[in-house]
Amino acid sequence: MLLSVDRSNATDRQSLSFDVVAAVAEREGVDPVDLEPPEYEALYDVVNPEALDALFATRENGHERSVGRVEFPFCGYRVVVTSDGDVDVSDPETR
């Protein structure tokens, strides 16, 4: 699982980037640690994992960020991550 994630401020919650890898691995029927090149594309080739983790994280002043979502292709799937932490993995043609 080739993630470049800074765990220096890790909390009890997993990162969104790990949640994405885990959700795609579940769809593929493999362990998340097995979701790596050359068989699978690396998450950092599609989206910056640190930026994804920070996108909806609570601000340093404790205020929540606004609601939203980000969508990107990864390993042949359409991945949608929402501000409430949901990760949806679907086939690319599914809307």
C-alpha positions, 0 to 999 in steps of 0.5 A, spaced: 500 500 500 504 505 497 501 511 501 505 517 503 501 519 509 504 523 515 502 520 521 505 525 526 498 528 528 495 521 527 488 520 531 484 514 533 481 515 526 484 512 520 485 517 514 481 518 508 486 516 504 487 509 507 479 508 507 479 509 500 485 504 499 481 499 504 474 500 500 477 499 493 481 493 496 474 490 499 471 491 492 477 487 489 477 482 494 484 483 496 488 485 503 489 493 503 497 492 503 496 488 497 493 494 493 500 496 490 503 497 483 504 493 478 498 490 479 494 496 482 495 503 481 498 507 486 493 512 490 498 518 489 498 517 482 491 519 482 490 524 488 495 527 493 494 523 499 496 528 504 491 533 501 485 528 501 486 527 508 487 535 510 481 536 505 475 535 510 479 535 516 478 539 522 481 546 522 487 547 527 482 552 530 477 547 531 472 549 526 469 544 522 470 545 514 464 546 510 461 540 506 463 538 500 465 532 496 471 530 491 471 525 486 476 521 482 478 515 478 482 510 482 484 502 480 478 502 475 473 505 480 469 511 481 471 514 488 467 519 491 469 522 498 465 526 502 466 531 508 462 526 513 468 521 511 464 517 507 467 513 501 463 510 496 467 506 490 463 504 484 464 502 477 466 508 473 459 508 469 455 508 475 452 515 477 
